[in-house]
């Protein structure tokens, strides 16, 4: 009967556990965050959209949309 070889080293090419790079809160030159969703309304019909949309939609690609003003005090 054969004996087992004991491995005392990690396998070649084993990856070390590394932390993912942090996502910056702000990117220079970007005014709208693609991860943030906002409530909007149509400027011409004054109707609020049912669902929130990414904030990047307000960068000029949909000129009829505007952000709904906050109802919280001080915002």
C-alpha positions as CSV (number, residue, x, y, z in Angstrom):
1,X,0.0,0.0,0.0
2,X,1.3,3.4,-1.0
3,X,1.7,6.2,1.6
4,X,0.2,9.7,1.0
5,X,2.5,12.7,0.3
6,X,1.9,15.5,2.7
7,X,1.6,18.9,1.2
8,X,3.2,21.7,3.3
9,X,3.1,24.5,0.7
10,X,0.2,26.1,-1.1
11,X,-0.4,25.1,-4.7
12,X,1.4,27.0,-7.4
13,X,-0.7,29.9,-8.7
14,X,-2.9,30.0,-5.6
15,X,-4.5,33.4,-5.3
16,X,-4.2,35.4,-2.1
17,X,-7.3,37.0,-0.6
18,X,-7.3,40.6,-1.7
19,X,-9.8,43.3,-0.9
20,X,-11.7,44.8,-3.8
21,X,-10.8,48.4,-4.6
22,X,-13.0,50.9,-2.9
23,X,-15.6,52.6,-5.1
24,X,-15.0,56.4,-4.9
25,X,-17.8,58.5,-3.6
26,X,-17.2,61.1,-6.2
27,X,-15.5,61.0,-9.6
28,X,-13.8,64.2,-10.8
29,X,-15.9,65.7,-13.6
30,X,-19.1,63.7,-12.9
31,X,-22.0,65.6,-11.4
32,X,-24.5,62.8,-11.5
33,X,-24.0,59.5,-9.7
34,X,-25.2,56.5,-11.8
35,X,-25.9,54.5,-8.6
36,X,-28.3,57.0,-7.2
37,X,-32.0,56.9,-8.1
38,X,-34.2,60.0,-8.0
39,X,-37.8,60.9,-8.3
40,X,-38.5,63.0,-11.5
41,X,-41.4,64.7,-13.2
42,X,-42.1,65.8,-16.8
43,X,-41.7,69.5,-17.1
44,X,-44.3,69.9,-19.9
45,X,-47.1,67.8,-18.4
46,X,-46.1,68.4,-14.7
47,X,-46.7,64.6,-14.1
48,X,-44.4,62.7,-11.7
49,X,-43.1,59.4,-13.0
50,X,-44.2,56.4,-11.1
51,X,-40.7,54.9,-10.8
52,X,-37.5,56.5,-9.8
53,X,-34.7,56.8,-12.4
54,X,-30.9,56.9,-12.4
55,X,-29.6,60.4,-11.6
56,X,-27.6,60.3,-14.8
57,X,-30.8,60.7,-16.8
58,X,-30.8,64.4,-15.6
59,X,-27.4,65.1,-17.4
60,X,-29.2,66.3,-20.6
61,X,-30.2,63.1,-22.3
62,X,-33.8,63.6,-21.3
63,X,-34.4,67.4,-21.3
64,X,-38.1,67.1,-20.3
65,X,-37.2,65.5,-16.9
66,X,-36.6,67.4,-13.7
67,X,-35.9,66.2,-10.2
68,X,-38.9,66.4,-7.8
69,X,-38.0,68.8,-4.9
70,X,-37.4,67.2,-1.6
71,X,-40.2,67.4,1.0
72,X,-37.8,67.1,3.9
73,X,-37.0,70.2,6.0
74,X,-33.6,71.7,5.2
75,X,-33.0,69.8,2.0
